[in-house]
Amino acid sequence: MSVNSETSATPELRIAVVTPTRLQRIGGTEDGELFVERAMRSALAQVCEQTVKITFVVGVDADAVVPAVLSSRADTVIARSEGRSQILALNAALAKVGPEFHFVTFLEDDDRWQPNYLTWVFAALTQYDFVSSTQLEVDENDQIIRINDFPTPSGWIMPYSTLDRVGHVDVRSKWHYDNEWLGRLAERGLSRCHLVEVTAPITLATSQQSRPWIANVIRNGGPRIAVQRHPSTVPLVIRQMHSGSGSTAVATNSIASIESKNEYAALVARYGRIPW
């Protein structure tokens, strides 16, 4: 793939990569690389046949001090929110995305894409309105923890028309905006593909014991969900777990845990299930 190329004769695909960030640095040092810089680097390292022009739409808090290394980039739009939360920063970024983009994708700042991510999601997008992906979870030292089959936003990609129909994220969702948004996606009757690695089970019967979260996707993804394998032996998204992540907060903080359970209850009341 040629990223941001102006010379290819093939049509250029314009992609908005939407990334909310608290501008944290890897390792917590004052001069360390920003998590978001590393995420952006992984997006620009894609290898596939299509020529794409990537624009990073970075959502930040209202009072954030954005370093020049980020604000001066020609491929980056800074979207300042009206408050201080991931959801507000995410919606501020989404408000900057319009029909000039062919595709919209999410990439959380502490996550990364494998180099062949766009290759395989583009293949799926020829048949579906939305594509999600499983992830390889790693710790702060990049040691593998597990494969996580939940469709985290860092593996979401869609045509702009899908985002336009489903809308922005729900500001009432502090911990599970992803489940809520996926519920609206299914409610709109849009088709969806969840990508898993080549050795993963892809039916309800085969996934229930060995990969129960794939079974959750099949059961709770909506009436037009499909699970498909891509040719890679590993997931297409790398998700880093660390002390500052939302998942860690829900697991370790009693207030966050209660808020999480309340949001799940609201999702069941709204959709009849927790959407996956």
C-alpha contacts under 8 A as a table, 3 or more apart, distances in Angstrom:
res1	aa1	res2	aa2	distance
1	M	46	Q	6.51
1	M	47	V	4.69
1	M	48	C	3.98
1	M	49	E	4.61
1	M	50	Q	5.30
1	M	51	T	5.54
1	M	52	V	7.39
2	S	5	S	5.57
2	S	8	S	7.90
2	S	47	V	7.69
2	S	48	C	7.72
2	S	49	E	7.54
2	S	50	Q	6.98
2	S	51	T	4.85
2	S	52	V	6.46
3	V	44	L	6.33
3	V	46	Q	7.65
3	V	51	T	6.17
3	V	52	V	5.26
3	V	53	K	5.83
3	V	54	I	7.01
4	N	51	T	7.43
4	N	52	V	5.83
4	N	53	K	4.17
4	N	54	I	6.27
5	S	8	S	6.63
5	S	51	T	6.76
5	S	52	V	7.14
5	S	53	K	6.87
8	S	11	P	7.72
8	S	12	E	7.89
8	S	51	T	6.94
10	T	50	Q	7.56
10	T	51	T	6.83
11	P	51	T	7.00
12	E	50	Q	7.43
12	E	51	T	5.12
12	E	52	V	5.19
12	E	53	K	6.62
13	L	50	Q	7.44
13	L	51	T	6.27
13	L	52	V	4.51
13	L	53	K	6.09
13	L	101	F	7.83
13	L	102	H	6.18
13	L	103	F	7.70
14	R	52	V	5.74
14	R	53	K	4.83
14	R	54	I	6.11
14	R	55	T	7.65
14	R	100	E	7.56
14	R	101	F	5.00
14	R	102	H	5.30
14	R	103	F	6.58
15	I	52	V	6.93
15	I	53	K	6.14
15	I	54	I	4.94
15	I	55	T	6.23
15	I	101	F	5.59
15	I	102	H	6.04
15	I	103	F	4.86
15	I	104	V	5.74
15	I	105	T	7.32
16	A	54	I	6.08
16	A	55	T	5.02
16	A	56	F	5.94
16	A	57	V	6.53
16	A	97	V	6.96
16	A	101	F	6.31
16	A	103	F	6.40
16	A	104	V	4.85
16	A	105	T	6.23
17	V	54	I	6.91
17	V	55	T	6.12
17	V	56	F	4.79
17	V	57	V	5.92
17	V	104	V	6.18
17	V	105	T	5.02
17	V	106	F	5.60
17	V	107	L	6.51
18	V	56	F	6.13
18	V	57	V	4.86
18	V	58	V	6.06
18	V	59	G	7.57
18	V	90	L	7.41
18	V	93	A	6.32
18	V	94	L	6.91
18	V	104	V	7.29
18	V	105	T	6.12
18	V	106	F	4.77
18	V	107	L	6.14
19	T	36	V	7.75
19	T	56	F	7.17
19	T	57	V	6.17
19	T	58	V	4.83
19	T	59	G	6.07
19	T	90	L	6.92
19	T	93	A	7.40
19	T	106	F	6.09
19	T	107	L	5.27
19	T	108	E	5.43
19	T	109	D	6.12
20	P	58	V	5.57
20	P	59	G	4.33
20	P	60	V	6.08
20	P	86	Q	6.23
20	P	89	A	5.53
20	P	90	L	5.10
20	P	93	A	7.31
20	P	108	E	6.43
20	P	109	D	6.71
21	T	24	Q	7.49
21	T	36	V	6.77
21	T	58	V	6.95
21	T	59	G	6.16
21	T	60	V	5.66
21	T	86	Q	7.27
21	T	89	A	7.54
21	T	108	E	7.43
21	T	109	D	5.79
22	R	60	V	6.35
22	R	61	D	7.11
22	R	64	A	7.79
22	R	86	Q	7.87
23	L	34	L	6.23
23	L	35	F	7.10
23	L	36	V	7.00
23	L	60	V	7.82
23	L	66	V	7.56
24	Q	28	G	7.11
24	Q	34	L	5.80
24	Q	35	F	6.14
25	R	28	G	5.21
25	R	29	T	6.41
25	R	30	E	7.19
25	R	31	D	7.77
25	R	32	G	5.46
25	R	33	E	5.48
25	R	34	L	4.19
25	R	35	F	5.57
26	I	29	T	7.04
26	I	32	G	5.81
26	I	33	E	5.74
26	I	34	L	5.91
26	I	35	F	5.67
27	G	32	G	6.86
28	G	32	G	7.11
29	T	32	G	5.22
33	E	37	E	6.72
33	E	38	R	7.35
34	L	37	E	5.18
34	L	38	R	6.75
35	F	38	R	5.35
35	F	39	A	6.40
35	F	109	D	5.49
35	F	110	D	5.23
36	V	39	A	4.98
36	V	40	M	6.12
36	V	108	E	7.84
36	V	109	D	4.36
36	V	110	D	6.53
37	E	40	M	5.13
37	E	41	R	6.18
37	E	70	L	7.70
37	E	109	D	7.88
38	R	41	R	5.05
38	R	42	S	6.45
38	R	109	D	7.86
38	R	110	D	7.84
38	R	112	R	7.42
39	A	42	S	5.27
39	A	43	A	6.61
39	A	107	L	7.25
39	A	108	E	7.63
39	A	109	D	5.68
39	A	110	D	6.54
39	A	111	D	5.93
39	A	112	R	4.96
39	A	113	W	7.53
40	M	43	A	5.11
40	M	44	L	6.38
40	M	56	F	7.56
40	M	112	R	7.94
41	R	44	L	5.15
41	R	45	A	6.25
42	S	45	A	5.10
42	S	46	Q	7.01
42	S	112	R	5.67
42	S	113	W	5.56
42	S	114	Q	7.06
42	S	115	P	7.02
43	A	46	Q	5.91
43	A	112	R	7.46
43	A	113	W	6.30
43	A	115	P	7.78
44	L	54	I	7.69
45	A	115	P	5.86
46	Q	114	Q	7.56
46	Q	115	P	4.45
46	Q	116	N	5.93
46	Q	117	Y	6.99
46	Q	118	L	6.64
47	V	115	P	5.70
47	V	116	N	5.68
47	V	118	L	7.69
47	V	119	T	7.15
48	C	116	N	6.80
48	C	118	L	7.00
48	C	119	T	5.20
49	E	119	T	7.58
54	I	75	D	7.02
55	T	75	D	5.13
55	T	76	T	5.73
55	T	77	V	7.33
56	F	75	D	6.20
56	F	76	T	4.65
56	F	77	V	6.15
57	V	76	T	5.93
57	V	77	V	4.82
57	V	78	I	6.08
57	V	79	A	6.81
57	V	93	A	5.64
57	V	94	L	7.82
57	V	96	K	7.31
57	V	97	V	7.81
58	V	76	T	7.08
58	V	77	V	6.13
58	V	78	I	5.02
58	V	79	A	5.83
58	V	93	A	5.99
59	G	78	I	6.15
59	G	79	A	4.67
59	G	80	R	5.90
59	G	81	S	6.85
59	G	89	A	4.42
59	G	90	L	5.52
59	G	91	N	7.73
59	G	92	A	5.99
59	G	93	A	4.80
60	V	64	A	6.26
60	V	78	I	7.27
60	V	79	A	6.22
60	V	80	R	5.11
60	V	81	S	6.13
60	V	89	A	5.09
60	V	90	L	7.98
61	D	64	A	5.12
61	D	80	R	5.86
61	D	81	S	5.27
61	D	82	E	7.14
61	D	83	G	5.89
61	D	84	R	4.85
61	D	85	S	6.71
61	D	86	Q	7.95
61	D	88	L	7.68
61	D	89	A	5.89
62	A	80	R	5.41
62	A	81	S	4.93
62	A	82	E	5.24
62	A	83	G	5.16
62	A	84	R	6.27
63	D	83	G	7.88
63	D	84	R	7.80
66	V	70	L	6.78
66	V	71	S	6.28
67	P	70	L	5.61
67	P	71	S	6.25
68	A	71	S	4.86
68	A	72	S	5.38
69	V	72	S	5.99
69	V	73	R	6.93
70	L	73	R	5.67
70	L	76	T	7.45
71	S	76	T	7.18
71	S	77	V	7.73
71	S	78	I	6.80
72	S	76	T	7.89
73	R	76	T	5.43
78	I	93	A	7.62
79	A	89	A	7.31
79	A	92	A	5.56
79	A	93	A	5.11
79	A	96	K	7.14
80	R	89	A	6.71
80	R	92	A	6.30
80	R	93	A	7.71
81	S	84	R	7.34
81	S	88	L	5.65
81	S	89	A	4.97
81	S	91	N	7.70
81	S	92	A	5.15
82	E	88	L	6.87
82	E	89	A	7.97
82	E	92	A	7.97
83	G	88	L	6.45
83	G	89	A	7.81
84	R	88	L	6.90
84	R	89	A	7.44
85	S	88	L	5.36
85	S	89	A	6.24
86	Q	89	A	5.11
86	Q	90	L	5.96
87	I	90	L	5.01
87	I	91	N	6.14
87	I	169	V	7.08
87	I	170	D	7.75
87	I	171	V	6.04
87	I	173	S	7.78
87	I	174	K	7.02
87	I	177	Y	7.94
88	L	91	N	5.18
88	L	92	A	6.05
88	L	171	V	7.00
89	A	92	A	5.06
89	A	93	A	6.30
90	L	93	A	5.17
90	L	94	L	6.24
90	L	169	V	7.77
91	N	94	L	4.87
91	N	95	A	6.07
91	N	168	H	6.11
91	N	169	V	6.53
92	A	95	A	5.20
92	A	96	K	6.92
93	A	96	K	5.38
93	A	97	V	7.05
94	L	97	V	5.23
94	L	168	H	6.78
95	A	98	G	7.73
97	V	100	E	7.90
97	V	101	F	7.26
97	V	104	V	7.97
98	G	101	F	6.23
98	G	160	Y	7.28
99	P	102	H	6.95
99	P	160	Y	6.09
99	P	161	S	7.63
101	F	104	V	7.00
101	F	160	Y	6.44
102	H	159	P	5.75
102	H	160	Y	5.81
103	F	157	I	6.91
103	F	158	M	5.51
103	F	159	P	4.25
103	F	160	Y	5.21
104	V	157	I	5.72
104	V	158	M	5.47
104	V	159	P	6.07
104	V	160	Y	5.77
104	V	163	L	7.54
105	T	154	S	7.65
105	T	155	G	7.73
105	T	156	W	5.57
105	T	157	I	4.16
105	T	158	M	6.39
106	F	153	P	5.66
106	F	154	S	5.11
106	F	155	G	6.94
106	F	156	W	5.75
106	F	157	I	6.75
107	L	111	D	6.62
107	L	112	R	7.31
107	L	153	P	6.67
107	L	154	S	4.15
107	L	155	G	7.21
107	L	156	W	7.98
108	E	111	D	5.48
108	E	153	P	7.20
108	E	154	S	5.52
109	D	112	R	7.90
110	D	239	R	7.03
110	D	240	Q	6.02
111	D	154	S	6.79
111	D	237	V	7.29
111	D	238	I	5.69
111	D	239	R	4.68
111	D	240	Q	5.79
112	R	154	S	7.78
112	R	237	V	5.91
112	R	238	I	5.07
112	R	239	R	6.63
113	W	116	N	7.91
113	W	117	Y	5.98
113	W	236	L	6.06
113	W	237	V	4.65
113	W	238	I	6.03
114	Q	117	Y	5.40
114	Q	235	P	7.92
114	Q	236	L	5.13
114	Q	237	V	5.82
114	Q	238	I	6.99
115	P	118	L	7.70
116	N	119	T	5.24
116	N	120	W	6.69
116	N	236	L	7.14
117	Y	120	W	5.75
117	Y	121	V	6.29
117	Y	236	L	5.25
117	Y	237	V	7.32
118	L	121	V	5.16
118	L	122	F	5.78
119	T	122	F	5.54
119	T	123	A	6.54
120	W	123	A	5.08
120	W	124	A	6.49
120	W	230	H	6.35
121	V	124	A	5.09
121	V	125	L	6.11
121	V	131	V	6.64
121	V	157	I	7.52
121	V	195	L	7.95
122	F	125	L	4.96
122	F	126	T	6.72
123	A	126	T	5.78
123	A	127	Q	7.95
124	A	127	Q	5.77
124	A	128	Y	6.34
124	A	131	V	6.98
124	A	193	C	7.02
125	L	128	Y	4.97
125	L	129	D	6.52
125	L	130	F	6.82
125	L	131	V	6.75
125	L	158	M	7.40
128	Y	131	V	7.00
128	Y	190	L	7.99
128	Y	191	S	5.23
128	Y	192	R	5.42
128	Y	193	C	6.37
129	D	158	M	6.16
129	D	159	P	6.78
129	D	162	T	6.38
129	D	190	L	5.95
129	D	191	S	5.12
129	D	192	R	5.82
130	F	156	W	7.30
130	F	157	I	6.08
130	F	158	M	4.64
130	F	159	P	7.32
130	F	162	T	7.18
130	F	190	L	7.56
130	F	191	S	6.46
130	F	192	R	4.75
130	F	193	C	6.43
131	V	155	G	7.56
131	V	156	W	5.73
131	V	157	I	5.43
131	V	158	M	6.38
131	V	192	R	5.67
131	V	193	C	4.86
131	V	194	H	5.79
131	V	195	L	7.29
132	S	151	P	5.61
132	S	152	T	7.59
132	S	153	P	7.60
132	S	155	G	4.98
132	S	156	W	4.55
132	S	157	I	6.66
132	S	192	R	7.67
132	S	193	C	6.35
132	S	194	H	4.74
132	S	195	L	6.23
133	S	149	D	7.53
133	S	150	F	7.94
133	S	151	P	5.64
133	S	152	T	7.43
133	S	155	G	4.72
133	S	156	W	6.85
133	S	194	H	5.34
133	S	195	L	4.67
133	S	196	V	6.35
133	S	235	P	7.49
133	S	236	L	6.92
133	S	237	V	7.15
134	T	147	I	7.34
134	T	148	N	5.95
134	T	149	D	4.49
134	T	150	F	6.17
134	T	151	P	5.90
134	T	152	T	7.51
134	T	155	G	7.04
134	T	194	H	7.47
134	T	195	L	6.39
134	T	196	V	5.69
134	T	197	E	7.99
134	T	235	P	5.81
134	T	236	L	7.05
134	T	237	V	6.80
135	Q	147	I	5.84
135	Q	148	N	5.22
135	Q	149	D	6.37
135	Q	150	F	7.78
135	Q	152	T	7.88
135	Q	155	G	7.69
135	Q	235	P	5.09
135	Q	236	L	6.36
135	Q	237	V	4.66
135	Q	238	I	5.54
135	Q	239	R	6.12
136	L	144	I	7.20
136	L	145	I	7.71
136	L	146	R	6.20
136	L	147	I	4.69
136	L	148	N	6.20
136	L	234	V	7.29
136	L	235	P	5.59
136	L	236	L	7.63
136	L	237	V	6.15
136	L	238	I	4.83
136	L	239	R	5.92
137	E	144	I	6.05
137	E	145	I	5.42
137	E	146	R	5.40
137	E	147	I	5.91
137	E	148	N	6.48
137	E	238	I	5.95
137	E	239	R	4.71
137	E	240	Q	5.73
137	E	241	M	6.74
138	V	141	N	7.51
138	V	142	D	5.02
138	V	143	Q	5.16
138	V	144	I	4.39
138	V	145	I	5.13
138	V	146	R	7.28
138	V	238	I	7.08
138	V	239	R	6.21
138	V	240	Q	4.99
138	V	241	M	6.13
139	D	142	D	5.14
139	D	143	Q	5.40
139	D	144	I	6.59
139	D	145	I	6.56
139	D	240	Q	5.71
139	D	241	M	5.18
139	D	242	H	6.44
140	E	143	Q	7.39
140	E	240	Q	6.66
140	E	241	M	6.61
140	E	242	H	5.91
142	D	240	Q	7.53
147	I	235	P	7.51
148	N	213	W	7.88
149	D	196	V	7.84
149	D	211	R	7.84
149	D	213	W	5.54
149	D	214	I	5.88
150	F	213	W	6.40
150	F	214	I	7.58
150	F	217	V	7.52
150	F	276	W	7.14
151	P	155	G	6.62
151	P	156	W	7.55
151	P	194	H	7.49
151	P	276	W	6.88
152	T	155	G	5.93
152	T	156	W	7.28
152	T	178	D	7.04
153	P	156	W	5.03
153	P	178	D	6.64
154	S	237	V	7.06
155	G	236	L	7.81
155	G	237	V	6.30
158	M	161	S	7.91
158	M	162	T	6.14
158	M	163	L	7.08
159	P	162	T	5.56
159	P	163	L	7.09
160	Y	163	L	5.26
160	Y	164	D	6.20
161	S	164	D	4.95
161	S	165	R	6.27
162	T	165	R	5.19
162	T	166	V	6.21
162	T	190	L	7.78
163	L	166	V	5.23
163	L	167	G	5.54
163	L	168	H	7.42
164	D	167	G	5.44
165	R	188	R	7.58
166	V	181	W	7.51
166	V	184	R	6.16
166	V	185	L	5.78
166	V	188	R	7.11
169	V	173	S	7.97
169	V	177	Y	6.21
169	V	178	D	7.86
169	V	180	E	7.91
169	V	181	W	6.17
170	D	173	S	5.62
170	D	177	Y	6.20
170	D	180	E	7.32
170	D	181	W	7.36
171	V	174	K	7.17
171	V	177	Y	7.90
173	S	176	H	5.63
173	S	177	Y	4.80
173	S	180	E	7.57
173	S	263	E	6.89
174	K	177	Y	6.53
174	K	260	S	7.98
175	W	246	G	7.21
175	W	259	E	7.70
175	W	260	S	5.98
175	W	263	E	7.57
176	H	179	N	5.45
176	H	180	E	6.57
176	H	260	S	7.23
176	H	263	E	6.92
176	H	264	Y	7.70
177	Y	180	E	5.07
177	Y	181	W	6.02
178	D	181	W	5.20
178	D	182	L	6.14
179	N	182	L	5.15
179	N	183	G	6.22
179	N	267	L	7.92
179	N	274	I	6.66
179	N	275	P	5.15
179	N	276	W	5.93
180	E	183	G	5.04
180	E	184	R	6.60
180	E	267	L	6.70
180	E	275	P	6.78
181	W	184	R	5.20
181	W	185	L	6.26
182	L	185	L	4.88
182	L	186	A	6.30
182	L	221	G	7.48
182	L	275	P	6.02
182	L	276	W	6.51
183	G	186	A	5.33
183	G	187	E	6.13
183	G	221	G	7.76
183	G	222	G	7.63
183	G	271	Y	6.78
183	G	274	I	7.90
183	G	275	P	5.11
183	G	276	W	7.60
184	R	187	E	4.80
184	R	188	R	6.17
185	L	188	R	5.38
185	L	189	G	6.94
185	L	190	L	6.15
186	A	189	G	5.27
186	A	190	L	5.95
186	A	191	S	7.66
186	A	221	G	6.95
186	A	222	G	4.99
186	A	223	P	6.94
186	A	224	R	7.26
187	E	190	L	7.67
187	E	222	G	7.57
189	G	223	P	7.55
189	G	224	R	7.03
190	L	224	R	6.83
191	S	224	R	4.91
191	S	225	I	6.27
192	R	224	R	6.17
192	R	225	I	4.96
192	R	226	A	6.29
193	C	225	I	5.91
193	C	226	A	4.83
193	C	227	V	5.65
193	C	228	Q	6.75
194	H	217	V	7.91
194	H	225	I	7.48
194	H	226	A	6.23
194	H	227	V	4.77
194	H	228	Q	6.25
195	L	227	V	6.00
195	L	228	Q	5.16
195	L	229	R	5.64
195	L	230	H	6.32
196	V	200	A	6.19
196	V	202	I	7.97
196	V	227	V	7.25
196	V	228	Q	6.25
196	V	229	R	4.92
196	V	230	H	6.21
196	V	235	P	6.36
197	E	200	A	5.61
197	E	229	R	5.41
197	E	230	H	5.52
197	E	231	P	6.71
197	E	232	S	5.66
197	E	233	T	5.33
197	E	234	V	5.46
197	E	235	P	5.43
197	E	236	L	7.85
198	V	229	R	5.01
198	V	230	H	5.54
198	V	231	P	5.27
198	V	232	S	5.83
198	V	233	T	5.47
198	V	234	V	7.76
199	T	229	R	7.71
199	T	233	T	6.73
200	A	211	R	7.97
200	A	229	R	7.16
201	P	206	T	5.66
201	P	207	S	5.26
201	P	211	R	7.30
201	P	214	I	7.83
202	I	206	T	6.96
202	I	207	S	6.54
202	I	214	I	7.33
202	I	227	V	5.58
202	I	228	Q	6.41
202	I	229	R	7.40
203	T	206	T	5.42
203	T	207	S	6.00
203	T	215	A	7.40
203	T	218	I	7.64
203	T	227	V	7.57
204	L	207	S	5.34
204	L	208	Q	6.01
204	L	214	I	7.74
204	L	215	A	5.21
204	L	218	I	6.51
204	L	219	R	7.77
205	A	208	Q	5.92
206	T	209	Q	7.04
206	T	210	S	7.35
207	S	210	S	5.45
207	S	211	R	4.79
207	S	212	P	5.70
207	S	213	W	7.92
207	S	214	I	6.09
207	S	215	A	5.50
208	Q	211	R	5.95
208	Q	212	P	4.56
208	Q	213	W	7.87
208	Q	214	I	7.58
208	Q	215	A	5.41
209	Q	212	P	5.87
211	R	214	I	5.63
211	R	215	A	6.91
212	P	215	A	4.92
212	P	216	N	6.35
213	W	216	N	4.73
213	W	217	V	6.36
214	I	217	V	5.05
214	I	218	I	6.39
215	A	218	I	5.06
215	A	219	R	6.08
216	N	219	R	5.09
216	N	220	N	5.67
216	N	221	G	7.51
216	N	276	W	6.55
217	V	220	N	5.33
217	V	221	G	4.94
217	V	225	I	7.91
217	V	276	W	5.05
218	I	221	G	5.66
218	I	222	G	7.79
218	I	225	I	6.61
218	I	226	A	7.15
218	I	227	V	7.24
219	R	222	G	7.35
220	N	273	R	6.82
220	N	274	I	6.84
220	N	275	P	5.18
220	N	276	W	5.22
221	G	224	R	7.70
221	G	225	I	5.62
221	G	275	P	5.82
221	G	276	W	4.78
222	G	225	I	5.74
222	G	275	P	7.51
232	S	235	P	7.17
232	S	236	L	7.76
235	P	238	I	7.39
241	M	245	S	6.48
241	M	247	S	7.87
241	M	248	T	7.59
242	H	245	S	5.63
242	H	248	T	7.09
243	S	248	T	6.07
243	S	249	A	7.80
244	G	248	T	6.94
244	G	249	A	7.42
245	S	248	T	5.36
245	S	249	A	6.55
246	G	249	A	5.02
246	G	250	V	6.35
247	S	250	V	5.28
247	S	251	A	6.26
248	T	251	A	5.08
248	T	252	T	6.04
249	A	252	T	5.29
249	A	253	N	5.33
249	A	256	A	6.34
249	A	257	S	7.80
250	V	253	N	5.69
250	V	254	S	7.47
250	V	256	A	4.97
250	V	257	S	4.76
250	V	260	S	6.88
251	A	257	S	6.61
252	T	257	S	7.65
253	N	256	A	5.29
253	N	257	S	6.09
254	S	257	S	4.97
254	S	258	I	6.28
255	I	258	I	5.19
255	I	259	E	6.24
256	A	259	E	5.03
256	A	260	S	6.04
257	S	260	S	5.01
257	S	261	K	6.29
258	I	261	K	5.14
258	I	262	N	6.22
259	E	262	N	5.13
259	E	263	E	6.25
260	S	263	E	5.17
260	S	264	Y	6.29
261	K	264	Y	5.04
261	K	265	A	6.25
262	N	265	A	5.07
262	N	266	A	6.30
263	E	266	A	5.03
263	E	267	L	6.23
264	Y	267	L	5.03
264	Y	268	V	6.33
264	Y	274	I	6.55
265	A	268	V	5.21
265	A	269	A	6.27
266	A	269	A	5.04
266	A	270	R	6.09
267	L	270	R	5.01
267	L	271	Y	5.83
267	L	272	G	7.26
267	L	273	R	6.60
267	L	274	I	5.67
267	L	275	P	7.66
268	V	271	Y	5.35
268	V	272	G	4.53
268	V	273	R	4.43
268	V	274	I	5.54
269	A	272	G	5.69
269	A	273	R	7.62
270	R	273	R	7.94
271	Y	274	I	7.12
271	Y	275	P	7.45
